[in-house]
Amino acid sequence: MAKSSTHQSNSSKRMKVELSPNKDTAAVDRISDLPDSLLCHILSFVQTQKAVATSVLSSRWKRLWIHVPALDLYDVGRQPIPLLYRILLLNKAPSLRNFNLEWYYYCDSLHLNTWIDTAIERNVENLYLEIFLDYDHHPYGKDDVYSGELYELPISFYACKTVVVLHLSGGIELDPPPSFQLPCLKKLCLRDVFYCYEDSLSRLFSGCPVLEDLKVIRNNSDGMDYFNISVPTLKCLLIEFNTYRPRVPDYKLEINASGLKNFKFRGDLRNVVFVEKLANLVEANVKIYAVECYEMGWVEDYEFYYGDRVFKLLRALNNAKFLSLSPGDIECLGFGSIYPTRFQNLVRLKFGVNKSNWHVLQALLLVAPNLEVLDVHKCYHISEDKLCWTELPDGPGYLSSRLSTFNFDGYKGLEHEVEFVKYILKEARGLQTMTIKVSGRESRERVLEKLSMFPRHSKTCLITVE
């Protein structure tokens, strides 16, 4: 009976649809009532090949795509080259907001130069270039390195007066002229590109007078042992080394950016030198990976330097208000010290703790008198009995009296973890909330019962176990 009723209902719905075709047609075609400018704006967010495909929808859409102020040529190497020229020539937008070219096949550089020149002549604002001329050597993963033929940017590229955002990626070789200007460039991303000479990067920065945001993602064969970033206008900097394995342990990264507000570092740490004090620093995010290539003869020297370099980097970041730190997982962190530096401005600390760096966390807690939020997440699963928490001295001044929030992710109830949590409860006089996320076998109820028995300085602290 229920089945029959449903069938009847569906039949009546179909009858209603058949009796009112005009209403349905209007609903389907509602998007075509939008003004051309809005439709072009919508099409600017899709790949150009898909925007061209909309020309078959109706006469209204037939030539709409040619007015879109964006060209997104993603993986177009399989298309006939004359077709790409036709797409570029047919575009009638007065200027290009975005030009994206992702090319993974061999072709004469003259074609690539012409397409890039076209974007520059159309006053492009956002320029994204990812070019690999040798598909057989194209990197398929984060750990792969491109080893094919390199593409050198045309000289006209360095005369672009309108580009604001620039992203260069892949088998592109940078060799800027001695004198040039990218007067509007504010955001720059260099991902796994190559540098023709040691001074190629410094020459590039010298022509970027208003650069504020820089991302440099490096591979292990970009041709640079000394990396110099000197940009007075820089506010945000991200440095990432993808499986970087330098030839010598004294590799140097020198940064001269006194106006820096946001600093992020990922990868294998080397000798990082800040030329000037980071007086304006607000946020720092550092995740360090230990070197794994122990077949190299200089590894022992490397380990000796490593711990000192971790603490040296920390001391340079002491003005940060927000600090996120995962300082590596090797025992050589025993070398070096954070003293006498103090983190007077630090209000939030996010720390990735492992079997080798508990003492780094302890050192930071001793020198951060205004810390309000402490987030600790555990990053280890084996050998958990090494180099763990040892209780800090009792008494005022050893733990911030302003600490109000404490979160611990990965709690297993190991002895040193229990002692750490017990210490926080005992010494944090202003603690309001403690959240423990359990990853061990012990039940949440049992963990909460144990924690509730520990003495606490703050009688109003709410303990939550998840």
C-alpha positions as CSV (number, residue, x, y, z in Angstrom):
1,M,0.0,0.0,0.0
2,A,2.9,2.4,0.9
3,K,4.5,1.5,-2.4
4,S,1.4,2.3,-4.3
5,S,0.9,5.6,-2.6
6,T,4.5,6.6,-3.4
7,H,4.0,5.7,-7.0
8,Q,0.8,7.8,-7.2
9,S,2.6,10.7,-5.6
10,N,5.5,10.5,-8.1
11,S,3.1,10.4,-11.0
12,S,1.3,13.5,-9.8
13,K,4.6,15.3,-9.5
14,R,5.5,14.4,-13.1
15,M,2.2,15.7,-14.3
16,K,2.8,19.0,-12.5
17,V,6.2,19.3,-14.2
18,E,4.7,18.6,-17.6
19,L,1.9,21.1,-17.1
20,S,4.2,24.0,-16.1
21,P,7.2,23.9,-18.4
22,N,7.7,27.7,-18.4
23,K,8.2,27.8,-14.6
24,D,10.9,25.0,-14.8
25,T,12.6,26.6,-17.8
26,A,12.9,29.9,-15.9
27,A,14.4,28.2,-12.9
28,V,17.0,26.4,-15.0
29,D,18.0,29.5,-17.0
30,R,18.1,31.8,-14.0
31,I,21.9,32.1,-14.2
32,S,21.7,33.5,-17.7
33,D,19.8,36.5,-16.4
34,L,22.9,37.7,-14.5
35,P,24.9,40.6,-16.1
36,D,27.9,39.8,-18.3
37,S,30.3,41.3,-15.8
38,L,29.2,38.9,-13.1
39,L,29.2,35.9,-15.4
40,C,32.7,36.7,-16.5
41,H,33.8,37.0,-12.9
42,I,32.4,33.5,-12.2
43,L,34.2,32.1,-15.2
44,S,37.5,33.6,-14.1
45,F,37.6,31.0,-11.3
46,V,37.6,28.0,-13.7
47,Q,40.2,26.7,-16.1
48,T,40.1,28.4,-19.5
49,Q,39.4,25.2,-21.3
50,K,36.2,24.8,-19.2
51,A,35.3,28.4,-19.7
52,V,35.6,28.0,-23.5
53,A,33.3,24.9,-23.3
54,T,30.4,27.1,-22.0
55,S,30.2,28.7,-25.4
56,V,28.0,25.8,-26.6
57,L,25.3,26.5,-23.9
58,S,23.5,29.2,-25.9
59,S,24.0,32.2,-28.1
60,R,24.3,34.3,-25.0
61,W,27.3,32.3,-23.8
62,K,28.9,31.9,-27.2
63,R,31.5,34.7,-26.9
64,L,31.2,35.4,-23.2
65,W,34.5,33.6,-22.3
66,I,36.6,35.9,-24.5
67,H,35.8,38.8,-22.0
68,V,37.0,36.9,-18.9
69,P,39.9,38.8,-17.3
70,A,41.7,35.6,-16.5
71,L,43.6,32.8,-18.4
72,D,44.1,29.5,-16.6
73,L,46.1,27.3,-18.9
74,Y,46.4,24.2,-16.7
75,D,48.3,21.2,-18.2
76,V,47.7,22.3,-21.8
77,G,50.7,20.6,-23.2
78,R,48.5,18.0,-25.0
79,Q,46.7,20.8,-26.9
80,P,47.9,21.9,-30.3
81,I,50.1,25.0,-29.9
82,P,48.2,27.0,-32.6
83,L,45.0,26.5,-30.5
84,L,46.7,28.1,-27.5
85,Y,47.8,31.1,-29.6
86,R,44.1,31.4,-30.7
87,I,42.8,31.3,-27.2
88,L,45.3,34.1,-26.2
89,L,44.5,36.2,-29.2
90,L,40.7,35.9,-28.8
91,N,40.7,37.1,-25.2
92,K,39.3,40.7,-25.3
93,A,39.5,41.6,-21.6
94,P,41.1,45.1,-21.3
95,S,43.5,43.7,-18.7
96,L,44.3,40.3,-17.1
97,R,43.7,39.8,-13.4
98,N,45.1,36.3,-13.4
99,F,47.4,34.4,-15.8
100,N,48.2,30.7,-14.9
101,L,50.5,28.6,-17.1
102,E,51.2,25.0,-16.1
103,W,53.4,23.3,-18.7
104,Y,54.8,19.8,-18.4
105,Y,56.1,19.0,-21.9
106,Y,59.0,19.9,-24.1
107,C,58.4,22.8,-26.5
108,D,60.5,25.6,-28.0
109,S,61.0,28.3,-25.3
110,L,60.0,30.9,-27.9
111,H,56.3,29.8,-27.5
112,L,56.4,30.1,-23.7
113,N,58.1,33.5,-23.9
114,T,55.4,34.7,-26.3
115,W,52.6,33.6,-24.0
116,I,54.2,35.2,-21.0
117,D,54.9,38.4,-22.9
118,T,51.2,38.5,-23.9
119,A,50.2,38.4,-20.2
120,I,52.7,41.1,-19.4
121,E,51.4,43.3,-22.2
122,R,47.9,42.8,-20.8
123,N,48.9,44.3,-17.5
124,V,48.6,41.0,-15.5
125,E,48.3,41.3,-11.8
126,N,48.5,37.7,-10.6
127,L,51.1,35.5,-12.4
128,Y,51.5,31.8,-11.8
129,L,54.1,29.9,-13.8
130,E,54.9,26.2,-13.3
131,I,57.1,24.9,-16.1
132,F,58.8,21.5,-16.7
133,L,60.3,21.1,-20.2
134,D,61.2,17.5,-19.7
135,Y,58.2,15.4,-18.7
136,D,60.3,12.2,-18.1
137,H,62.1,14.1,-15.3
138,H,59.0,15.6,-13.8
139,P,58.9,15.2,-10.0
140,Y,56.0,13.1,-8.9
141,G,56.2,13.6,-5.2
142,K,57.5,16.0,-2.5
143,D,60.8,14.1,-2.2
144,D,61.5,14.0,-6.0
145,V,63.8,16.5,-7.7
146,Y,63.5,17.7,-11.2
147,S,66.6,16.9,-13.3
148,G,65.5,17.8,-16.8
149,E,66.1,20.9,-19.0
150,L,65.6,24.2,-17.4
151,Y,63.5,27.1,-18.7
152,E,65.0,30.7,-18.4
153,L,62.4,33.5,-18.1
154,P,62.4,36.1,-20.9
155,I,64.1,39.4,-20.2
156,S,60.7,41.1,-20.6
157,F,59.5,39.3,-17.5
158,Y,61.7,41.5,-15.4
159,A,60.1,44.6,-16.8
160,C,56.5,43.8,-15.7
161,K,55.1,47.0,-14.1
162,T,51.7,45.6,-12.9
163,V,52.3,42.1,-11.3
164,V,51.3,42.1,-7.6
165,V,51.4,38.4,-6.9
166,L,54.0,36.1,-8.5
167,H,54.4,32.3,-8.2
168,L,57.3,30.5,-9.9
169,S,57.5,26.8,-9.7
170,G,59.4,23.8,-11.2
171,G,62.2,23.7,-13.7
172,I,62.6,27.5,-14.0
173,E,66.1,29.0,-13.8
174,L,66.4,32.5,-12.4
175,D,69.0,34.9,-13.8
176,P,67.8,38.4,-13.2
177,P,69.5,41.3,-15.0
178,P,71.7,43.6,-12.8
179,S,69.1,46.4,-12.8
180,F,65.3,46.0,-13.1
181,Q,62.1,46.9,-11.3
182,L,58.9,44.9,-10.4
183,P,57.4,48.0,-8.7
184,C,54.1,46.5,-7.7
185,L,55.2,43.0,-6.6
186,K,54.0,42.4,-3.0
187,K,53.7,38.6,-2.8
188,L,56.3,36.2,-4.2
189,C,56.5,32.4,-4.0
190,L,59.6,30.5,-5.3
191,R,58.9,26.7,-5.2
192,D,61.7,24.3,-6.2
193,V,63.1,26.7,-8.8
194,F,66.8,26.9,-9.7
195,Y,69.3,29.8,-9.4
196,C,71.8,30.4,-12.2
197,Y,74.4,32.1,-9.9
198,E,75.0,32.6,-6.1
199,D,73.8,36.2,-6.4
200,S,70.7,35.4,-8.5
201,L,68.4,35.6,-5.5
202,S,69.8,38.8,-4.1
203,R,69.6,40.4,-7.6
204,L,65.9,39.4,-7.7
205,F,65.1,40.9,-4.4
206,S,66.9,44.2,-5.3
207,G,64.3,44.8,-8.0
208,C,61.3,44.3,-5.6
209,P,61.0,47.5,-3.7
210,V,57.6,46.8,-2.1
211,L,57.8,43.1,-1.4
212,E,55.9,42.1,1.8
213,D,55.2,38.4,1.6
214,L,57.9,35.8,0.5
215,K,57.7,32.0,0.4
216,V,60.7,30.0,-0.6
217,I,60.3,26.2,-0.9
218,R,63.6,24.6,-1.8
219,N,64.9,21.3,-3.1
220,N,68.3,19.7,-2.7
221,S,69.8,20.7,-6.0
222,D,68.9,24.4,-6.5
223,G,72.5,25.4,-6.8
224,M,72.7,27.5,-3.6
225,D,74.9,26.9,-0.5
226,Y,74.6,30.5,0.8
227,F,71.1,31.9,0.8
228,N,70.8,35.6,1.4
229,I,67.3,37.2,1.9
230,S,67.7,41.0,2.3
231,V,64.3,42.7,2.0
232,P,63.7,45.7,4.3
233,T,59.9,45.8,3.4
234,L,59.3,42.1,4.2
235,K,56.5,41.3,6.7
236,C,55.9,37.6,6.2
237,L,58.5,35.0,5.4
238,L,58.2,31.2,4.9
239,I,61.3,29.0,4.3
240,E,60.8,25.3,3.6
241,F,63.5,22.8,2.7
242,N,62.1,19.7,1.1
243,T,64.4,16.8,2.0
244,Y,67.3,19.2,1.8
245,R,70.7,17.6,2.1
246,P,73.5,20.2,1.7
247,R,77.0,19.2,0.9
248,V,78.6,20.7,4.0
249,P,77.3,21.3,7.5
250,D,78.2,25.1,7.6
251,Y,75.5,26.0,5.0
252,K,74.2,29.5,5.8
253,L,70.9,31.2,5.6
254,E,71.2,34.9,6.2
255,I,68.0,37.0,6.7
256,N,68.0,40.8,6.8
257,A,64.3,41.8,7.3
258,S,63.9,44.0,10.4
259,G,60.2,44.6,9.7
260,L,59.3,40.9,9.8
261,K,56.0,40.1,11.6
262,N,55.4,36.5,10.6
263,F,58.2,33.9,10.3
264,K,57.7,30.2,9.3
265,F,60.4,27.6,8.9
266,R,60.1,24.0,7.9
267,G,62.9,21.4,7.2
268,D,66.4,20.5,8.1
269,L,68.0,23.3,10.1
270,R,71.2,25.0,9.1
271,N,73.1,28.1,10.2
272,V,70.3,30.7,10.3
273,V,71.5,34.2,10.9
274,F,69.2,37.2,11.4
275,V,71.2,40.3,10.6
276,E,69.0,42.7,12.6
277,K,66.8,42.1,15.7
278,L,63.2,41.2,14.9
279,A,61.6,43.9,17.0
280,N,58.2,43.7,15.2
281,L,57.8,39.9,15.2
282,V,54.3,38.7,16.1
283,E,54.2,35.1,15.2
284,A,56.8,32.4,14.6
285,N,56.2,28.8,13.4
286,V,59.2,26.5,13.4
287,K,59.2,22.8,12.5
288,I,62.6,21.2,12.3
289,Y,63.4,17.8,10.8
290,A,66.7,16.1,11.8
291,V,69.1,15.1,9.0
292,E,68.9,11.4,8.1
293,C,71.9,10.9,5.7
294,Y,74.3,9.3,8.2
295,E,76.5,8.0,5.4
296,M,78.1,11.4,5.1
297,G,81.4,11.9,6.8
298,W,80.5,15.1,8.5
299,V,77.5,13.9,10.5
300,E,79.3,14.0,13.9
301,D,80.2,17.6,13.4
302,Y,76.7,18.3,12.2
303,E,75.2,16.8,15.5
304,F,77.5,19.0,17.5
305,Y,76.4,22.2,15.7
306,Y,72.7,21.2,15.5
307,G,71.6,21.7,19.1
308,D,73.4,25.0,19.3
309,R,71.6,26.2,16.1
310,V,68.2,25.3,17.4
311,F,68.7,27.5,20.5
312,K,70.3,30.2,18.4
313,L,67.2,30.3,16.2
314,L,65.0,30.4,19.2
315,R,66.9,33.3,20.8
316,A,66.4,35.3,17.5
317,L,62.6,34.8,17.8
318,N,62.3,36.0,21.4
319,N,60.0,38.9,20.6
320,A,57.2,36.7,19.2
321,K,53.8,36.8,20.8
322,F,52.7,33.5,19.3
323,L,55.3,30.7,19.0
324,S,54.7,27.2,17.5
325,L,57.7,24.9,17.8
326,S,58.7,21.4,16.9
327,P,62.4,21.5,17.4
328,G,63.5,18.1,16.1
329,D,64.0,14.6,17.4
330,I,67.7,14.0,18.0
331,E,69.6,13.8,21.3
332,C,72.1,16.4,20.2
333,L,69.6,19.0,21.3
334,G,71.5,18.6,24.6
335,F,74.1,21.0,23.2
336,G,73.3,24.6,23.5
337,S,71.2,26.9,25.8
338,I,68.4,29.4,25.4
339,Y,69.8,31.6,28.3
340,P,70.0,34.5,28.9
341,T,67.2,35.3,26.4
342,R,63.7,36.1,27.8
343,F,60.4,35.8,25.9
344,Q,58.7,38.8,27.5
345,N,56.0,39.1,24.8
346,L,55.1,35.4,24.4
347,V,51.5,34.8,25.3
348,R,50.8,31.5,23.4
349,L,53.2,28.6,23.0
350,K,52.4,25.5,20.9
351,F,55.1,22.9,21.4
352,G,55.6,19.5,19.7
353,V,57.3,17.4,22.4
354,N,59.2,14.2,21.8
355,K,61.6,12.0,23.7
356,S,64.6,14.3,23.0
357,N,63.3,17.8,23.6
358,W,61.4,18.0,26.9
359,H,64.2,20.2,28.2
360,V,63.6,22.7,25.5
361,L,60.0,23.1,26.7
362,Q,61.3,23.4,30.2
363,A,63.7,26.1,29.2
364,L,61.0,28.1,27.4
365,L,58.6,27.9,30.4
366,L,61.3,29.4,32.6
367,V,61.8,32.5,30.4
368,A,58.2,33.3,29.3
369,P,56.8,35.2,32.3
370,N,53.6,36.4,30.4
371,L,52.6,33.1,28.9
372,E,48.8,32.7,28.9
373,V,48.1,29.6,26.7
374,L,50.3,26.4,26.5
375,D,49.5,23.8,23.9
376,V,51.6,20.6,24.0
377,H,51.2,17.8,21.5
378,K,53.2,14.6,21.7
379,C,55.2,13.5,18.6
380,Y,56.7,10.2,19.6
381,H,55.7,6.6,19.9
382,I,58.8,4.6,20.7
383,S,61.7,4.8,23.2
384,E,59.5,7.0,25.4
385,D,61.7,6.6,28.5
386,K,64.6,8.8,27.2
387,L,65.3,12.4,28.1
388,C,61.9,13.1,29.5
389,W,60.4,15.7,31.9
390,T,62.2,16.7,35.1
391,E,60.4,18.9,37.5
392,L,61.3,22.6,37.5
393,P,62.1,24.5,40.7
394,D,59.1,25.3,43.0
395,G,58.1,28.9,43.8
396,P,57.0,32.1,42.1
397,G,58.7,33.2,39.0
398,Y,59.4,29.8,37.5
399,L,56.0,29.5,35.7
400,S,53.9,32.3,34.3
401,S,51.3,33.5,36.8
402,R,49.2,34.4,33.7
403,L,48.9,30.9,32.4
404,S,45.2,30.3,32.1
405,T,44.8,27.6,29.4
406,F,46.7,24.3,29.1
407,N,46.1,21.6,26.5
408,F,47.9,18.3,26.2
409,D,47.3,16.2,23.1
410,G,48.6,12.6,23.1
411,Y,48.6,11.9,26.8
412,K,49.2,8.2,27.6
413,G,49.6,8.4,31.4
414,L,53.4,7.7,31.3
415,E,55.2,8.6,34.5
416,H,56.9,11.7,33.1
417,E,53.7,12.9,31.5
418,V,51.9,12.6,34.8
419,E,54.7,14.5,36.6
420,F,54.5,17.3,33.9
421,V,50.7,17.7,34.3
422,K,51.0,17.5,38.1
423,Y,53.6,20.3,38.0
424,I,51.3,22.6,35.8
425,L,48.4,22.0,38.2
426,K,50.5,22.8,41.3
427,E,52.3,25.9,40.0
428,A,49.8,27.6,37.6
429,R,48.0,29.9,40.0
430,G,45.7,31.5,37.3
431,L,44.9,28.3,35.4
432,Q,41.2,28.3,34.3
433,T,41.0,25.3,31.9
434,M,43.1,22.1,31.4
435,T,42.2,19.8,28.5
436,I,43.8,16.4,28.2
437,K,43.4,14.3,25.0
438,V,44.1,10.7,25.8
439,S,45.8,8.4,23.2
440,G,46.7,5.5,25.5
441,R,44.6,2.5,26.7
442,E,43.6,4.0,30.0
443,S,40.0,5.2,30.1
444,R,39.1,8.8,30.1
445,E,37.2,8.4,33.4
446,R,40.3,6.8,35.1
447,V,42.6,9.6,33.8
448,L,40.2,12.3,35.1
449,E,39.9,10.6,38.4
450,K,43.7,10.6,38.8
451,L,44.1,14.2,37.8
452,S,41.4,15.3,40.1
453,M,43.4,14.0,43.0
454,F,46.5,16.1,42.3
455,P,47.0,19.3,44.3
456,R,46.2,22.4,42.3
457,H,47.0,26.1,42.9
458,S,43.9,27.3,41.1
459,K,40.8,26.1,42.8
460,T,38.6,27.2,39.9
461,C,40.5,25.2,37.2
462,L,38.2,23.1,35.0
463,I,39.8,19.8,33.9
464,T,38.4,18.1,30.8
465,V,39.6,14.7,29.5
466,E,38.8,13.8,25.9
